[in-house]
Amino acid sequence: MMHPFRALASARPLRLLAIAAASAAALTACAPVVDVTPAKNSADAACAPMMVALPDTIGEAKLRKTNSQGTAAWGDPSLVILRCGVNVPGPTTDRCVTVNGVDWVIKEGDPVWTLTTFGREPATEILMDPDKISSATVLADLSAPASKIKATRGCVGQEDLQNLPTSK
């Protein structure tokens, strides 16, 4: 007959192994914190209302933790990166679209597109790959939070310029 302490001692390593395996599984299920370089003006207080209004998901991509103020990321790996406090875009010939009352300047890269709010200070920048997530979905989901930063001007298109009164 085995001594009761010896039986307990032989069961102990198995229990520790089971706990270690469960802990390892739990740790691998957690997505790591996303390393995002903050924008120059990421600490601007005007970013705060937008940051707290960000959605928990964009499409199927879930919001993840980032390591810097005024930033957010969705998806694992990241499909969408947001940075508040970037340089405010000036006049541009780049395409500008209005989504839910927010103007966005679109710079199409290969593969990453940069979408920047226009007419809002501080400006917000979104980096995303349109082959991996729809730009329409991203802009629809992020325009409401971006509208928390007051607009001071809007995009002007070619047709708007043609309709301006001329001075004589």
N, C-alpha and C positions, 0 to 999 in steps of 0.2 A: 504494500500500500504506500502511495506517495504521501509524503509529509505535506500538510495544507499550505505551508509557506512556500514550499518548492513549486507546487502547482500554480500559486499566485505569481511567483517569480517568472515562471515560463510563459504565463499569459500576458505579463506586463509588456514584453517587447512587441508582441503582436498588437496590443492595444495602442502602443506608441506609434507603431508603423501605420496603423489605420488612421490615427489622428494626424500624423504627418501627411499621409496621402490625401486626406480630406482637406487639410490646410493648403496643400499645393494646388489641388483642383480649384479651390475657392480663389486663390491668388491668380491663377491663369485666366479665370473668368472675368477678372477686373481689367478694364482697359487702362493702360497707363495714362498719366497726365500728358496732355499735348503741349509740346514746346512751341510757343508762338512768340515771335519777337513783337513787343508792344510798339504801337505807333508813338511818335514824338509827343503827342498831346493826349495820351491814353488816360492820364489822371484828371483830365478836364471834367469838372462836375457835371457838365451837360451830357456826358456819356452815361451817367448812372441810370436815369430813367429808362433809357433804351436797354441797357444791359439787364435790368431786372424784368423787362417785358419780353425777353427772348423766348422763343418756343422751345419746348422739350424735344421736339423732333422736327426735322425738315424732310418731308417724304417719309422714308423708312429710316433715315439716319438719326440716331439719338445724340442729344447734347452730351458732350464730354467735358471734363475739367481741363483747364489750361493753366499754365504756370505764370501768366502775366495779366495785369490789370487791363480792362477794356478790350478783352479778347474772348472769343468763343470758338468752339469747333464742334462739328457734327459728323458722326460716322466713325467707324473703325475698320480700316484706316480712314483718316479724315477726308470727307468729301467736300466740306464747306468750312472755310476759315473766315472769321469776322474780326476786324480790328477797328475800334473807334479811336478817333483822334488823329487820323491821317491828314496830310495836307489837303486843304480845300481846293478842288479843281477850279481853274479859271476858265475863261472862254476857250472853247474847244470845237473842233470839227468832228470829234468822235461821236458815234451814235449815242443819242440820249433817249431813254424811254421813260414814260411815266407809268408807275404801277401803284394803284390805290393811293394816288395823290403824292407819291414820292418820286422825284426825278433821279434816275440812275444813269451815269455815264458808263458805257460798256466798251472795254478794250478787249478785243478777241485775241488771245494768245494761242500758242500751240504747245501744250494742250490747255493750259490754265487761262481762264478768263478773269479779268479784274472788273468788278462792278463797284462804282463809287458813287455815293450820294452826291447830288449836285444842289447847291443853294442852301446847304445846311452846315452850320459850324458849331462843333467840329464835324468833319466829314467822316463817313464810315466806309470802309473798304471790305469787299467780299472777294475771296479767291475761291474759284470752283472750276471743275472740269465738266463741261457740258456733255461729254460722252459718258459720264458716270452719274450725273444728276441733272435734272432739267432746270435750266436757268429760270423758266417761268415759275416753277415750283419754289425755287430759292427766293426769287423776288417777291412772290405772293406771300410767302411765309415771313419774310423779313421786313417788308414795307411798313407794316403796322408798328413794330418796335422802332424802326428808323424814324417814323413820324413823330416820335417823342422828342426829337431834336427839331426845334422850330425852323421852318423854311424862311429864308430871307429873299430868295429869288428863285427863278425856275429856268428850265431849258427853253431855248428859243430855236425854232427850226427855220429852215430856208424860207418856208411859206410865211412865217411870222415876219421875217426881215423884209419880204416883198410888200407886206401890208403896212409897214411903218410909214407915217406921214413924212413927206419930204419937206425940207425947209427951202424957202425961196428967198 
